[in-house]
Amino acid sequence: MNLAWWLNAAQLYVSAVGALLIFLYLFNSRKFMDQWLTPEGKAAYRKHSRLLILAVGILAAWVLLQYLAILFP
């Protein structure tokens, strides 16, 4: 296997881990919403958080699938 394959696999791994960490942070941040947001901020957060969690979850799943496809062709 050549260097480009290894670099591509490493890039996909790092991207997958980063997207999963962002997803977990966003998913768990709802617990702390009451502590640091005003009522207007809570309404805005509720409005946008579901779509943001969904988008980051889809991104994480896609990058993880790409990484697995490289490892197990």
N, CA, C and O atoms as a Tripos MOL2 file, in Angstrom:
@<TRIPOS>MOLECULE
protein
  292   291    73     0     0
PROTEIN
NO_CHARGES

@<TRIPOS>ATOM
      1 N           0.8440   -1.1800    0.0000 N.3       1 MET1
      2 CA          0.0000    0.0000    0.0000 C.3       1 MET1
      3 C           0.8900    1.2450    0.0000 C.2       1 MET1
      4 O           1.9300    1.2960    0.6570 O.2       1 MET1
      5 N           0.4610    2.1980   -0.7280 N.am      2 ASN2
      6 CA          1.2980    3.3810   -0.8670 C.3       2 ASN2
      7 C           0.9720    4.4450    0.1760 C.2       2 ASN2
      8 O           0.0330    4.3200    0.9620 O.2       2 ASN2
      9 N           1.7750    5.4810    0.1470 N.am      3 LEU3
     10 CA          1.6460    6.5590    1.1280 C.3       3 LEU3
     11 C           0.3000    7.2740    1.0280 C.2       3 LEU3
     12 O          -0.2700    7.6500    2.0520 O.2       3 LEU3
     13 N          -0.2130    7.4660   -0.1720 N.am      4 ALA4
     14 CA         -1.4980    8.1550   -0.3390 C.3       4 ALA4
     15 C          -2.6280    7.3930    0.3520 C.2       4 ALA4
     16 O          -3.5200    8.0070    0.9380 O.2       4 ALA4
     17 N          -2.5970    6.0720    0.2890 N.am      5 TRP5
     18 CA         -3.6280    5.2660    0.9510 C.3       5 TRP5
     19 C          -3.5710    5.4790    2.4600 C.2       5 TRP5
     20 O          -4.6020    5.6740    3.1040 O.2       5 TRP5
     21 N          -2.3560    5.4420    3.0240 N.am      6 TRP6
     22 CA         -2.2090    5.6300    4.4720 C.3       6 TRP6
     23 C          -2.6420    7.0290    4.9010 C.2       6 TRP6
     24 O          -3.3020    7.1850    5.9290 O.2       6 TRP6
     25 N          -2.2830    8.0290    4.1350 N.am      7 LEU7
     26 CA         -2.6860    9.3970    4.4730 C.3       7 LEU7
     27 C          -4.1990    9.5680    4.3760 C.2       7 LEU7
     28 O          -4.8010   10.2490    5.2060 O.2       7 LEU7
     29 N          -4.8080    8.9610    3.3800 N.am      8 ASN8
     30 CA         -6.2620    9.0300    3.2410 C.3       8 ASN8
     31 C          -6.9470    8.3390    4.4180 C.2       8 ASN8
     32 O          -7.9250    8.8520    4.9610 O.2       8 ASN8
     33 N          -6.4340    7.1800    4.8060 N.am      9 ALA9
     34 CA         -7.0150    6.4670    5.9470 C.3       9 ALA9
     35 C          -6.8520    7.2720    7.2300 C.2       9 ALA9
     36 O          -7.7780    7.3410    8.0380 O.2       9 ALA9
     37 N          -5.6960    7.8760    7.4260 N.am     10 ALA10
     38 CA         -5.4680    8.6830    8.6320 C.3      10 ALA10
     39 C          -6.3810    9.9020    8.6510 C.2      10 ALA10
     40 O          -6.9270   10.2550    9.6960 O.2      10 ALA10
     41 N          -6.5470   10.5450    7.5020 N.am     11 GLN11
     42 CA         -7.4210   11.7250    7.4250 C.3      11 GLN11
     43 C          -8.8590   11.3520    7.7370 C.2      11 GLN11
     44 O          -9.5400   12.0790    8.4610 O.2      11 GLN11
     45 N          -9.3310   10.2390    7.2060 N.am     12 LEU12
     46 CA        -10.7030    9.8290    7.4810 C.3      12 LEU12
     47 C         -10.8900    9.4420    8.9430 C.2      12 LEU12
     48 O         -11.9410    9.7110    9.5250 O.2      12 LEU12
     49 N          -9.8950    8.8210    9.5330 N.am     13 TYR13
     50 CA         -9.9760    8.4600   10.9530 C.3      13 TYR13
     51 C         -10.0700    9.7130   11.8230 C.2      13 TYR13
     52 O         -10.9250    9.7990   12.7050 O.2      13 TYR13
     53 N          -9.2020   10.6680   11.5760 N.am     14 VAL14
     54 CA         -9.2140   11.9100   12.3650 C.3      14 VAL14
     55 C         -10.5210   12.6620   12.1620 C.2      14 VAL14
     56 O         -11.0800   13.2000   13.1190 O.2      14 VAL14
     57 N         -11.0140   12.7070   10.9320 N.am     15 SER15
     58 CA        -12.2860   13.3820   10.6650 C.3      15 SER15
     59 C         -13.4470   12.6810   11.3640 C.2      15 SER15
     60 O         -14.3340   13.3390   11.9070 O.2      15 SER15
     61 N         -13.4430   11.3530   11.3520 N.am     16 ALA16
     62 CA        -14.5130   10.5990   12.0080 C.3      16 ALA16
     63 C         -14.4920   10.8220   13.5140 C.2      16 ALA16
     64 O         -15.5400   11.0320   14.1250 O.2      16 ALA16
     65 N         -13.3200   10.7770   14.1110 N.am     17 VAL17
     66 CA        -13.2280   11.0010   15.5520 C.3      17 VAL17
     67 C         -13.6580   12.4210   15.9000 C.2      17 VAL17
     68 O         -14.3750   12.6270   16.8800 O.2      17 VAL17
     69 N         -13.2320   13.3970   15.1130 N.am     18 GLY18
     70 CA        -13.6380   14.7830   15.3580 C.3      18 GLY18
     71 C         -15.1340   14.9780   15.2450 C.2      18 GLY18
     72 O         -15.7380   15.6440   16.0860 O.2      18 GLY18
     73 N         -15.7440   14.4060   14.2140 N.am     19 ALA19
     74 CA        -17.1900   14.5420   14.0420 C.3      19 ALA19
     75 C         -17.9460   13.8370   15.1620 C.2      19 ALA19
     76 O         -18.9710   14.3390   15.6250 O.2      19 ALA19
     77 N         -17.4570   12.6820   15.6030 N.am     20 LEU20
     78 CA        -18.1150   11.9880   16.7120 C.3      20 LEU20
     79 C         -18.0010   12.7740   18.0130 C.2      20 LEU20
     80 O         -18.9550   12.8250   18.7890 O.2      20 LEU20
     81 N         -16.8510   13.3830   18.2580 N.am     21 LEU21
     82 CA        -16.6950   14.1980   19.4700 C.3      21 LEU21
     83 C         -17.6140   15.4180   19.4430 C.2      21 LEU21
     84 O         -18.2040   15.7690   20.4640 O.2      21 LEU21
     85 N         -17.7380   16.0600   18.2930 N.am     22 ILE22
     86 CA        -18.6520   17.2000   18.1720 C.3      22 ILE22
     87 C         -20.0820   16.7390   18.3930 C.2      22 ILE22
     88 O         -20.8510   17.4150   19.0760 O.2      22 ILE22
     89 N         -20.4490   15.5910   17.8230 N.am     23 PHE23
     90 CA        -21.7970   15.0580   18.0030 C.3      23 PHE23
     91 C         -22.0770   14.7900   19.4870 C.2      23 PHE23
     92 O         -23.1340   15.1680   19.9930 O.2      23 PHE23
     93 N         -21.1480   14.1480   20.1780 N.am     24 LEU24
     94 CA        -21.3520   13.8630   21.6000 C.3      24 LEU24
     95 C         -21.4410   15.1410   22.4260 C.2      24 LEU24
     96 O         -22.2430   15.2180   23.3570 O.2      24 LEU24
     97 N         -20.6250   16.1450   22.0990 N.am     25 TYR25
     98 CA        -20.6970   17.4190   22.8100 C.3      25 TYR25
     99 C         -22.0640   18.0710   22.6090 C.2      25 TYR25
    100 O         -22.6810   18.5320   23.5690 O.2      25 TYR25
    101 N         -22.5320   18.1080   21.3740 N.am     26 LEU26
    102 CA        -23.8340   18.7210   21.1000 C.3      26 LEU26
    103 C         -24.9640   17.9450   21.7470 C.2      26 LEU26
    104 O         -25.9150   18.5380   22.2560 O.2      26 LEU26
    105 N         -24.8700   16.6230   21.7310 N.am     27 PHE27
    106 CA        -25.9220   15.7850   22.3010 C.3      27 PHE27
    107 C         -26.0090   15.9680   23.8130 C.2      27 PHE27
    108 O         -27.1070   15.9770   24.3690 O.2      27 PHE27
    109 N         -24.8760   16.1140   24.4810 N.am     28 ASN28
    110 CA        -24.8710   16.2520   25.9380 C.3      28 ASN28
    111 C         -25.0370   17.6920   26.4020 C.2      28 ASN28
    112 O         -25.2660   17.9180   27.5900 O.2      28 ASN28
    113 N         -24.9330   18.6610   25.5240 N.am     29 SER29
    114 CA        -25.0210   20.0620   25.9550 C.3      29 SER29
    115 C         -26.4370   20.4670   26.3450 C.2      29 SER29
    116 O         -26.6180   21.5120   26.9700 O.2      29 SER29
    117 N         -27.4400   19.6760   25.9960 N.am     30 ARG30
    118 CA        -28.8110   20.0170   26.3930 C.3      30 ARG30
    119 C         -28.9760   19.9990   27.9050 C.2      30 ARG30
    120 O         -29.7880   20.7430   28.4530 O.2      30 ARG30
    121 N         -28.2060   19.1500   28.5800 N.am     31 LYS31
    122 CA        -28.2990   19.0560   30.0430 C.3      31 LYS31
    123 C         -27.8760   20.3590   30.7090 C.2      31 LYS31
    124 O         -28.3750   20.7020   31.7810 O.2      31 LYS31
    125 N         -26.9640   21.0800   30.0840 N.am     32 PHE32
    126 CA        -26.4250   22.2920   30.6900 C.3      32 PHE32
    127 C         -27.0900   23.5620   30.1900 C.2      32 PHE32
    128 O         -26.7120   24.6640   30.5880 O.2      32 PHE32
    129 N         -28.0700   23.4120   29.3270 N.am     33 MET33
    130 CA        -28.7290   24.5690   28.7410 C.3      33 MET33
    131 C         -29.3840   25.4430   29.8170 C.2      33 MET33
    132 O         -29.3260   26.6690   29.7270 O.2      33 MET33
    133 N         -29.9920   24.8460   30.8080 N.am     34 ASP34
    134 CA        -30.6870   25.6150   31.8380 C.3      34 ASP34
    135 C         -29.7380   26.4670   32.6690 C.2      34 ASP34
    136 O         -30.1580   27.4730   33.2410 O.2      34 ASP34
    137 N         -28.4940   26.0940   32.7430 N.am     35 GLN35
    138 CA        -27.5470   26.7920   33.6070 C.3      35 GLN35
    139 C         -26.9720   28.0490   32.9780 C.2      35 GLN35
    140 O         -26.6180   28.9830   33.6980 O.2      35 GLN35
    141 N         -26.8700   28.1000   31.6500 N.am     36 TRP36
    142 CA        -26.1420   29.2200   31.0710 C.3      36 TRP36
    143 C         -26.8650   29.9900   29.9760 C.2      36 TRP36
    144 O         -26.2570   30.8500   29.3380 O.2      36 TRP36
    145 N         -28.1280   29.7140   29.7400 N.am     37 LEU37
    146 CA        -28.8360   30.4630   28.7100 C.3      37 LEU37
    147 C         -30.0130   31.2480   29.2820 C.2      37 LEU37
    148 O         -30.6490   30.8270   30.2480 O.2      37 LEU37
    149 N         -30.2860   32.3870   28.6730 N.am     38 THR38
    150 CA        -31.4670   33.1750   29.0070 C.3      38 THR38
    151 C         -32.6820   32.4830   28.3770 C.2      38 THR38
    152 O         -32.5030   31.5870   27.5510 O.2      38 THR38
    153 N         -33.8970   32.8650   28.7380 N.am     39 PRO39
    154 CA        -35.0810   32.2580   28.1110 C.3      39 PRO39
    155 C         -35.1060   32.4110   26.5850 C.2      39 PRO39
    156 O         -35.5320   31.4980   25.8780 O.2      39 PRO39
    157 N         -34.6540   33.5580   26.0810 N.am     40 GLU40
    158 CA        -34.6050   33.7330   24.6310 C.3      40 GLU40
    159 C         -33.5490   32.8170   24.0100 C.2      40 GLU40
    160 O         -33.7540   32.2600   22.9320 O.2      40 GLU40
    161 N         -32.4260   32.6690   24.7000 N.am     41 GLY41
    162 CA        -31.3690   31.7900   24.2110 C.3      41 GLY41
    163 C         -31.7950   30.3320   24.2140 C.2      41 GLY41
    164 O         -31.4270   29.5710   23.3200 O.2      41 GLY41
    165 N         -32.5790   29.9400   25.2280 N.am     42 LYS42
    166 CA        -33.0760   28.5610   25.2800 C.3      42 LYS42
    167 C         -33.9970   28.2520   24.1090 C.2      42 LYS42
    168 O         -33.9300   27.1690   23.5280 O.2      42 LYS42
    169 N         -34.8540   29.2040   23.7650 N.am     43 ALA43
    170 CA        -35.7610   28.9990   22.6350 C.3      43 ALA43
    171 C         -34.9770   28.8770   21.3260 C.2      43 ALA43
    172 O         -35.2720   28.0120   20.5010 O.2      43 ALA43
    173 N         -34.0010   29.7240   21.1420 N.am     44 ALA44
    174 CA        -33.1850   29.6560   19.9250 C.3      44 ALA44
    175 C         -32.3760   28.3700   19.8880 C.2      44 ALA44
    176 O         -32.2270   27.7590   18.8290 O.2      44 ALA44
    177 N         -31.8530   27.9570   21.0310 N.am     45 TYR45
    178 CA        -31.0610   26.7310   21.0780 C.3      45 TYR45
    179 C         -31.9220   25.5200   20.7370 C.2      45 TYR45
    180 O         -31.5020   24.6540   19.9690 O.2      45 TYR45
    181 N         -33.1200   25.4570   21.3030 N.am     46 ARG46
    182 CA        -34.0220   24.3390   20.9910 C.3      46 ARG46
    183 C         -34.3610   24.3000   19.5000 C.2      46 ARG46
    184 O         -34.4710   23.2280   18.9040 O.2      46 ARG46
    185 N         -34.5240   25.4700   18.9190 N.am     47 LYS47
    186 CA        -34.9010   25.5560   17.5090 C.3      47 LYS47
    187 C         -33.8090   24.9880   16.6050 C.2      47 LYS47
    188 O         -34.1100   24.2900   15.6370 O.2      47 LYS47
    189 N         -32.5670   25.2760   16.9060 N.am     48 HIS48
    190 CA        -31.4790   24.9170   16.0100 C.3      48 HIS48
    191 C         -30.7180   23.6570   16.4270 C.2      48 HIS48
    192 O         -30.0120   23.0780   15.6010 O.2      48 HIS48
    193 N         -30.8370   23.2240   17.6590 N.am     49 SER49
    194 CA        -29.9990   22.1300   18.1260 C.3      49 SER49
    195 C         -30.3520   20.8010   17.4680 C.2      49 SER49
    196 O         -29.4550   20.0080   17.1820 O.2      49 SER49
    197 N         -31.6140   20.5420   17.2260 N.am     50 ARG50
    198 CA        -31.9860   19.2530   16.6190 C.3      50 ARG50
    199 C         -31.3990   19.1070   15.2210 C.2      50 ARG50
    200 O         -30.8610   18.0540   14.8760 O.2      50 ARG50
    201 N         -31.5000   20.1560   14.4210 N.am     51 LEU51
    202 CA        -30.9460   20.0910   13.0710 C.3      51 LEU51
    203 C         -29.4180   20.0000   13.0950 C.2      51 LEU51
    204 O         -28.8200   19.3000   12.2780 O.2      51 LEU51
    205 N         -28.8030   20.7020   14.0230 N.am     52 LEU52
    206 CA        -27.3500   20.6560   14.1180 C.3      52 LEU52
    207 C         -26.8700   19.2740   14.5550 C.2      52 LEU52
    208 O         -25.8910   18.7610   14.0140 O.2      52 LEU52
    209 N         -27.5490   18.6700   15.5240 N.am     53 ILE53
    210 CA        -27.1930   17.3250   15.9620 C.3      53 ILE53
    211 C         -27.4060   16.3230   14.8330 C.2      53 ILE53
    212 O         -26.5800   15.4330   14.6300 O.2      53 ILE53
    213 N         -28.4940   16.4600   14.1060 N.am     54 LEU54
    214 CA        -28.7600   15.5660   12.9830 C.3      54 LEU54
    215 C         -27.6930   15.7060   11.8980 C.2      54 LEU54
    216 O         -27.2070   14.7050   11.3720 O.2      54 LEU54
    217 N         -27.3330   16.9290   11.5680 N.am     55 ALA55
    218 CA        -26.3320   17.1600   10.5250 C.3      55 ALA55
    219 C         -24.9700   16.6070   10.9230 C.2      55 ALA55
    220 O         -24.3050   15.9650   10.1090 O.2      55 ALA55
    221 N         -24.5480   16.8430   12.1510 N.am     56 VAL56
    222 CA        -23.2490   16.3470   12.5960 C.3      56 VAL56
    223 C         -23.2810   14.8270   12.7290 C.2      56 VAL56
    224 O         -22.2780   14.1710   12.4460 O.2      56 VAL56
    225 N         -24.4010   14.2520   13.1500 N.am     57 GLY57
    226 CA        -24.5220   12.7970   13.2220 C.3      57 GLY57
    227 C         -24.4290   12.1470   11.8560 C.2      57 GLY57
    228 O         -23.7870   11.1070   11.7100 O.2      57 GLY57
    229 N         -25.0640   12.7480   10.8430 N.am     58 ILE58
    230 CA        -24.9660   12.2240    9.4780 C.3      58 ILE58
    231 C         -23.5430   12.3530    8.9570 C.2      58 ILE58
    232 O         -23.0330   11.4450    8.3020 O.2      58 ILE58
    233 N         -22.9040   13.4780    9.2450 N.am     59 LEU59
    234 CA        -21.5130   13.6670    8.8340 C.3      59 LEU59
    235 C         -20.6050   12.6250    9.4790 C.2      59 LEU59
    236 O         -19.7600   12.0360    8.8040 O.2      59 LEU59
    237 N         -20.7730   12.3960   10.7690 N.am     60 ALA60
    238 CA        -19.9530   11.4030   11.4680 C.3      60 ALA60
    239 C         -20.1810   10.0100   10.9090 C.2      60 ALA60
    240 O         -19.2230    9.2610   10.7210 O.2      60 ALA60
    241 N         -21.4130    9.6490   10.6420 N.am     61 ALA61
    242 CA        -21.7080    8.3270   10.0910 C.3      61 ALA61
    243 C         -21.1030    8.1670    8.7040 C.2      61 ALA61
    244 O         -20.5560    7.1110    8.3870 O.2      61 ALA61
    245 N         -21.1940    9.2030    7.8720 N.am     62 TRP62
    246 CA        -20.6630    9.1170    6.5200 C.3      62 TRP62
    247 C         -19.1410    8.9560    6.5290 C.2      62 TRP62
    248 O         -18.6000    8.1170    5.8080 O.2      62 TRP62
    249 N         -18.4550    9.7540    7.3410 N.am     63 VAL63
    250 CA        -16.9970    9.6610    7.3920 C.3      63 VAL63
    251 C         -16.5730    8.3260    7.9770 C.2      63 VAL63
    252 O         -15.5860    7.7440    7.5280 O.2      63 VAL63
    253 N         -17.2950    7.8330    8.9640 N.am     64 LEU64
    254 CA        -16.9790    6.5310    9.5430 C.3      64 LEU64
    255 C         -17.1800    5.4130    8.5250 C.2      64 LEU64
    256 O         -16.3740    4.4840    8.4710 O.2      64 LEU64
    257 N         -18.2260    5.4830    7.7250 N.am     65 LEU65
    258 CA        -18.4380    4.4920    6.6660 C.3      65 LEU65
    259 C         -17.3330    4.5430    5.6160 C.2      65 LEU65
    260 O         -16.8950    3.5010    5.1270 O.2      65 LEU65
    261 N         -16.8800    5.7390    5.2670 N.am     66 GLN66
    262 CA        -15.7760    5.8590    4.3240 C.3      66 GLN66
    263 C         -14.5050    5.2360    4.8950 C.2      66 GLN66
    264 O         -13.7680    4.5520    4.1860 O.2      66 GLN66
    265 N         -14.2580    5.4750    6.1640 N.am     67 TYR67
    266 CA        -13.0690    4.9200    6.8060 C.3      67 TYR67
    267 C         -13.1300    3.3930    6.8280 C.2      67 TYR67
    268 O         -12.1320    2.7280    6.5540 O.2      67 TYR67
    269 N         -14.2830    2.8450    7.1470 N.am     68 LEU68
    270 CA        -14.4230    1.3840    7.1550 C.3      68 LEU68
    271 C         -14.3040    0.8070    5.7450 C.2      68 LEU68
    272 O         -13.7790   -0.2920    5.5700 O.2      68 LEU68
    273 N         -14.7790    1.5290    4.7550 N.am     69 ALA69
    274 CA        -14.6630    1.0520    3.3730 C.3      69 ALA69
    275 C         -13.2130    1.0170    2.9170 C.2      69 ALA69
    276 O         -12.8450    0.1740    2.0980 O.2      69 ALA69
    277 N         -12.3900    1.9130    3.4290 N.am     70 ILE70
    278 CA        -10.9650    1.8820    3.0860 C.3      70 ILE70
    279 C         -10.2740    0.7180    3.7830 C.2      70 ILE70
    280 O          -9.4310    0.0470    3.1880 O.2      70 ILE70
    281 N         -10.6260    0.4810    5.0260 N.am     71 LEU71
    282 CA         -9.9610   -0.5880    5.7750 C.3      71 LEU71
    283 C         -10.3780   -1.9710    5.3020 C.2      71 LEU71
    284 O          -9.5530   -2.8830    5.2620 O.2      71 LEU71
    285 N         -11.6360   -2.1410    4.9450 N.am     72 PHE72
    286 CA        -12.1560   -3.4460    4.5500 C.3      72 PHE72
    287 C         -12.7620   -3.3640    3.1390 C.2      72 PHE72
    288 O         -13.9820   -3.3070    2.9860 O.2      72 PHE72
    289 N         -11.9070   -3.3580    2.1200 N.am     73 PRO73
    290 CA        -12.4260   -3.1980    0.7380 C.3      73 PRO73
    291 C         -13.1840   -4.4140    0.2480 C.2      73 PRO73
    292 O         -13.6710   -4.4240   -0.8820 O.2      73 PRO73
@<TRIPOS>BOND
     1     1     2 1
     2     2     3 1
     3     3     4 2
     4     3     5 am
     5     5     6 1
     6     6     7 1
     7     7     8 2
     8     7     9 am
     9     9    10 1
    10    10    11 1
    11    11    12 2
    12    11    13 am
    13    13    14 1
    14    14    15 1
    15    15    16 2
    16    15    17 am
    17    17    18 1
    18    18    19 1
    19    19    20 2
    20    19    21 am
    21    21    22 1
    22    22    23 1
    23    23    24 2
    24    23    25 am
    25    25    26 1
    26    26    27 1
    27    27    28 2
    28    27    29 am
    29    29    30 1
    30    30    31 1
    31    31    32 2
    32    31    33 am
    33    33    34 1
    34    34    35 1
    35    35    36 2
    36    35    37 am
    37    37    38 1
    38    38    39 1
    39    39    40 2
    40    39    41 am
    41    41    42 1
    42    42    43 1
    43    43    44 2
    44    43    45 am
    45    45    46 1
    46    46    47 1
    47    47    48 2
    48    47    49 am
    49    49    50 1
    50    50    51 1
    51    51    52 2
    52    51    53 am
    53    53    54 1
    54    54    55 1
    55    55    56 2
    56    55    57 am
    57    57    58 1
    58    58    59 1
    59    59    60 2
    60    59    61 am
    61    61    62 1
    62    62    63 1
    63    63    64 2
    64    63    65 am
    65    65    66 1
    66    66    67 1
    67    67    68 2
    68    67    69 am
    69    69    70 1
    70    70    71 1
    71    71    72 2
    72    71    73 am
    73    73    74 1
    74    74    75 1
    75    75    76 2
    76    75    77 am
    77    77    78 1
    78    78    79 1
    79    79    80 2
    80    79    81 am
    81    81    82 1
    82    82    83 1
    83    83    84 2
    84    83    85 am
    85    85    86 1
    86    86    87 1
    87    87    88 2
    88    87    89 am
    89    89    90 1
    90    90    91 1
    91    91    92 2
    92    91    93 am
    93    93    94 1
    94    94    95 1
    95    95    96 2
    96    95    97 am
    97    97    98 1
    98    98    99 1
    99    99   100 2
   100    99   101 am
   101   101   102 1
   102   102   103 1
   103   103   104 2
   104   103   105 am
   105   105   106 1
   106   106   107 1
   107   107   108 2
   108   107   109 am
   109   109   110 1
   110   110   111 1
   111   111   112 2
   112   111   113 am
   113   113   114 1
   114   114   115 1
   115   115   116 2
   116   115   117 am
   117   117   118 1
   118   118   119 1
   119   119   120 2
   120   119   121 am
   121   121   122 1
   122   122   123 1
   123   123   124 2
   124   123   125 am
   125   125   126 1
   126   126   127 1
   127   127   128 2
   128   127   129 am
   129   129   130 1
   130   130   131 1
   131   131   132 2
   132   131   133 am
   133   133   134 1
   134   134   135 1
   135   135   136 2
   136   135   137 am
   137   137   138 1
   138   138   139 1
   139   139   140 2
   140   139   141 am
   141   141   142 1
   142   142   143 1
   143   143   144 2
   144   143   145 am
   145   145   146 1
   146   146   147 1
   147   147   148 2
   148   147   149 am
   149   149   150 1
   150   150   151 1
   151   151   152 2
   152   151   153 am
   153   153   154 1
   154   154   155 1
   155   155   156 2
   156   155   157 am
   157   157   158 1
   158   158   159 1
   159   159   160 2
   160   159   161 am
   161   161   162 1
   162   162   163 1
   163   163   164 2
   164   163   165 am
   165   165   166 1
   166   166   167 1
   167   167   168 2
   168   167   169 am
   169   169   170 1
   170   170   171 1
   171   171   172 2
   172   171   173 am
   173   173   174 1
   174   174   175 1
   175   175   176 2
   176   175   177 am
   177   177   178 1
   178   178   179 1
   179   179   180 2
   180   179   181 am
   181   181   182 1
   182   182   183 1
   183   183   184 2
   184   183   185 am
   185   185   186 1
   186   186   187 1
   187   187   188 2
   188   187   189 am
   189   189   190 1
   190   190   191 1
   191   191   192 2
   192   191   193 am
   193   193   194 1
   194   194   195 1
   195   195   196 2
   196   195   197 am
   197   197   198 1
   198   198   199 1
   199   199   200 2
   200   199   201 am
   201   201   202 1
   202   202   203 1
   203   203   204 2
   204   203   205 am
   205   205   206 1
   206   206   207 1
   207   207   208 2
   208   207   209 am
   209   209   210 1
   210   210   211 1
   211   211   212 2
   212   211   213 am
   213   213   214 1
   214   214   215 1
   215   215   216 2
   216   215   217 am
   217   217   218 1
   218   218   219 1
   219   219   220 2
   220   219   221 am
   221   221   222 1
   222   222   223 1
   223   223   224 2
   224   223   225 am
   225   225   226 1
   226   226   227 1
   227   227   228 2
   228   227   229 am
   229   229   230 1
   230   230   231 1
   231   231   232 2
   232   231   233 am
   233   233   234 1
   234   234   235 1
   235   235   236 2
   236   235   237 am
   237   237   238 1
   238   238   239 1
   239   239   240 2
   240   239   241 am
   241   241   242 1
   242   242   243 1
   243   243   244 2
   244   243   245 am
   245   245   246 1
   246   246   247 1
   247   247   248 2
   248   247   249 am
   249   249   250 1
   250   250   251 1
   251   251   252 2
   252   251   253 am
   253   253   254 1
   254   254   255 1
   255   255   256 2
   256   255   257 am
   257   257   258 1
   258   258   259 1
   259   259   260 2
   260   259   261 am
   261   261   262 1
   262   262   263 1
   263   263   264 2
   264   263   265 am
   265   265   266 1
   266   266   267 1
   267   267   268 2
   268   267   269 am
   269   269   270 1
   270   270   271 1
   271   271   272 2
   272   271   273 am
   273   273   274 1
   274   274   275 1
   275   275   276 2
   276   275   277 am
   277   277   278 1
   278   278   279 1
   279   279   280 2
   280   279   281 am
   281   281   282 1
   282   282   283 1
   283   283   284 2
   284   283   285 am
   285   285   286 1
   286   286   287 1
   287   287   288 2
   288   287   289 am
   289   289   290 1
   290   290   291 1
   291   291   292 2
@<TRIPOS>SUBSTRUCTURE
     1 MET1         2 RESIDUE 1 A MET
     2 ASN2         6 RESIDUE 1 A ASN
     3 LEU3        10 RESIDUE 1 A LEU
     4 ALA4        14 RESIDUE 1 A ALA
     5 TRP5        18 RESIDUE 1 A TRP
     6 TRP6        22 RESIDUE 1 A TRP
     7 LEU7        26 RESIDUE 1 A LEU
     8 ASN8        30 RESIDUE 1 A ASN
     9 ALA9        34 RESIDUE 1 A ALA
    10 ALA10       38 RESIDUE 1 A ALA
    11 GLN11       42 RESIDUE 1 A GLN
    12 LEU12       46 RESIDUE 1 A LEU
    13 TYR13       50 RESIDUE 1 A TYR
    14 VAL14       54 RESIDUE 1 A VAL
    15 SER15       58 RESIDUE 1 A SER
    16 ALA16       62 RESIDUE 1 A ALA
    17 VAL17       66 RESIDUE 1 A VAL
    18 GLY18       70 RESIDUE 1 A GLY
    19 ALA19       74 RESIDUE 1 A ALA
    20 LEU20       78 RESIDUE 1 A LEU
    21 LEU21       82 RESIDUE 1 A LEU
    22 ILE22       86 RESIDUE 1 A ILE
    23 PHE23       90 RESIDUE 1 A PHE
    24 LEU24       94 RESIDUE 1 A LEU
    25 TYR25       98 RESIDUE 1 A TYR
    26 LEU26      102 RESIDUE 1 A LEU
    27 PHE27      106 RESIDUE 1 A PHE
    28 ASN28      110 RESIDUE 1 A ASN
    29 SER29      114 RESIDUE 1 A SER
    30 ARG30      118 RESIDUE 1 A ARG
    31 LYS31      122 RESIDUE 1 A LYS
    32 PHE32      126 RESIDUE 1 A PHE
    33 MET33      130 RESIDUE 1 A MET
    34 ASP34      134 RESIDUE 1 A ASP
    35 GLN35      138 RESIDUE 1 A GLN
    36 TRP36      142 RESIDUE 1 A TRP
    37 LEU37      146 RESIDUE 1 A LEU
    38 THR38      150 RESIDUE 1 A THR
    39 PRO39      154 RESIDUE 1 A PRO
    40 GLU40      158 RESIDUE 1 A GLU
    41 GLY41      162 RESIDUE 1 A GLY
    42 LYS42      166 RESIDUE 1 A LYS
    43 ALA43      170 RESIDUE 1 A ALA
    44 ALA44      174 RESIDUE 1 A ALA
    45 TYR45      178 RESIDUE 1 A TYR
    46 ARG46      182 RESIDUE 1 A ARG
    47 LYS47      186 RESIDUE 1 A LYS
    48 HIS48      190 RESIDUE 1 A HIS
    49 SER49      194 RESIDUE 1 A SER
    50 ARG50      198 RESIDUE 1 A ARG
    51 LEU51      202 RESIDUE 1 A LEU
    52 LEU52      206 RESIDUE 1 A LEU
    53 ILE53      210 RESIDUE 1 A ILE
    54 LEU54      214 RESIDUE 1 A LEU
    55 ALA55      218 RESIDUE 1 A ALA
    56 VAL56      222 RESIDUE 1 A VAL
    57 GLY57      226 RESIDUE 1 A GLY
    58 ILE58      230 RESIDUE 1 A ILE
    59 LEU59      234 RESIDUE 1 A LEU
    60 ALA60      238 RESIDUE 1 A ALA
    61 ALA61      242 RESIDUE 1 A ALA
    62 TRP62      246 RESIDUE 1 A TRP
    63 VAL63      250 RESIDUE 1 A VAL
    64 LEU64      254 RESIDUE 1 A LEU
    65 LEU65      258 RESIDUE 1 A LEU
    66 GLN66      262 RESIDUE 1 A GLN
    67 TYR67      266 RESIDUE 1 A TYR
    68 LEU68      270 RESIDUE 1 A LEU
    69 ALA69      274 RESIDUE 1 A ALA
    70 ILE70      278 RESIDUE 1 A ILE
    71 LEU71      282 RESIDUE 1 A LEU
    72 PHE72      286 RESIDUE 1 A PHE
    73 PRO73      290 RESIDUE 1 A PRO
